């Protein structure tokens, strides 16, 4: 039995996000570890905690563990660039201790899960960033559009129809539409804007249509 706790960047504590084989009462009392809890401090120190409850009770005074009937315990911090991002907590009600071979397996599993957690966090951070930019673009009065590496227009703000008379669907169906509607005197400026400048990866430009 056991569970996975994620480090909460906002509170500094640990939050239970997955569990198996634990009683509802235990889960209720162990859903969150505060930043100053001994369990949190040991995880943030980055060293695995392995042993039986009798050995660990001097470090962690925990009646919930006793009531749950847990004996062998393993707490494996999951580290990314030296920082604890989560921990894998495993226990047994029948074994007095986990063997060295089993604890090595636990550490391999924790390492694999760390990669999964970091990838999910990166994906979520990217999704939130894209959502913020999309929200800003949806309400802007200017014409905002994003072009992918393949030249395909992946997004254009709703203001396109008000400013140009063409709908979003028409822009996305014809990637060359901006070239066709821009004022002839500004076409060279448009091309230069698309190519960009190495010293200014992010820049703005205004075009007449």
N, C-alpha and C positions, 0 to 999 in steps of 0.2 A: 504494500500500500504506500501511498505517498502523494506528492503534489509538486507543482511548479509555481514558484513565486516570481513575479516581475518586480524589478526595482522601479519605484514610482518617482519620476524626476521632480514632480511638483511637491510631494510631501517628504521625500527622502526616506520613506519606509519601504516595506515589501507588501505586495498584494497577491493573494492566491488567485490564480487564473485557471488552473486545471488540477483535478484531484481524482483519486481512485481508491476505493476500499476503506474510506474513512467515514466515521459516523457523522450524521448531521450536527450533533452537539459539538463534536470536535471541530468540524469545519466552521461552525458559527463563531467559536472562540478564537480560531486561528486564521480567520479570513484576512486579517491585516496585522503586520508587525510595524510598530512605530519606529521612527529613526533611532531612538535611544534604547530600544529593546536589545538585550544581549544577543538574541538571534540575528538581528539586523547587523549589529556591530561585527559579529563573527563572520557573517557573509561578506561584508564590505572589506574585511581584512584579507579576503581572498584565499583562505586556507580551508581545505576540506575538513569536516568534522566527522570522524568515524569512531564507532565504539558501541558499547551498550549503555543503557540508561543509567545504571548505577555509577558508571564512570563519568557520565556527562551531567549528572544532576548537580554536581558542585558548581558547574558553569551555568546551567540553565535550570532554575527552580520552576518547574512546570508541572502542575497538578493535572493538567489536561492530558499530558502524555501518559501519566500513571493511570488515569481513569480509562484511557483508550487501550491500555494493555500492551503498549509498544515496548519492545525490548531492544533489538538491534536498531541503530539509527545511522543514517548517512546523510550529511548535508553537503552538497557539492556546489560551491559557488560557480556561476557561469560568467566568465570574464571576457571582455572585449576591450582590447588595447589597455589592459591593466585595470579596467573598471568593471565592477560587478553589475551586470545588467539583469541578472536573474539568479535563481538557485533551484537546484533539484533536490527535494527532500524525499528520502525513501526510508521505510521502516519495516520491521517484521514483528509479528506477534508470537512467532515460534522460534526463530533463531536468536541466540544470545549475542552473536556477532556475525557480521558479514565477512566472508573470507577475502583474502587479498585478491583472488581472481575475480570475484564478484564486484569488489570496489573498483577494480580497473575497468570493468565493463561499464559501471555507473559513470565513470569519468569520461569514457569514450562517448557514451550517450549524451552526457551533458555538453561535451564539445560540439557534437553534431547539432544539438538543439540550440546552442548559442548562435550558430550560423543562421539557422532558420529564424530565430527571434530578431537578429540584427537585420536580416533581409526584409522581414515583415515591417520592422520599424522604419527602414529606409523607404519602403514602398508607401507606407502610410504618410511619412513626412512629405514625400513627393506628391501624393494625392492631395494633401491639405494645401501645399504650396500652389498646385495647379488650380485648386478650387478657389483660393484667394485671388489669384490673377484673373480667373474666369469671372468671378463676381465683380471685380473692378472693371473688367472689359465690358461686361453686360450693361453697366450703367454709365459708361463714358459717352460723352457727346461726340468724341472723335472717332474716326474709323480705325479700328484695331484689327489686325489679322496676323495669324501665325502660319508660317510655311515650314513644312517638314523638310528633312534632308533630301527627300526625293522630289522636292519641288511642289508637292501637293499641298493645297491650302487645307490645314487641319482645323482652323477656327477663324471666324470673322464675326465681329461684333454686330448686334442688331441694327446699329446706327447706319450700316452700309446702305440700306434701302432709302432712308431719309436723305442721305447725302448724295447718293449716286442714282437712285431710281432702280437699282438692281437688287434682287433679293439675295439672301445668304446662299440659297440653293444654286442660284445662277453663278455666283462667285466660285462656289466649290465645284461646280460642274465644269467651269472653264478657268483653269489656273492663269490663263493669259489675259483675263478680263481687265485687271488693273493696267496692263500695258495699252489696252485699247481705249480706255476711258481717260487716261491721264492727259493733261495738256501737252501738245507736241513739244513745247519749250521746256517741259519738265521731265521728259522721258530719260534724258541722260542722267538727271539727278536720281530718278527712280532706279536705274541700273546701278549707279554708284552706291546707292543705299543698300541694295541687295548684296552687292559684293562685300560691302563693309570695309572697316579699317582694322588692322591688327592691334593698333594702340587704343581703339575704341570699340570693343566687342558689343557694347550696348549704346545705341544712339537713336535719335529721333530725326524725322524729316517731314516736311510739309510739301504737298503736291497740289497743283490745281487740276481740276477735272473739267 
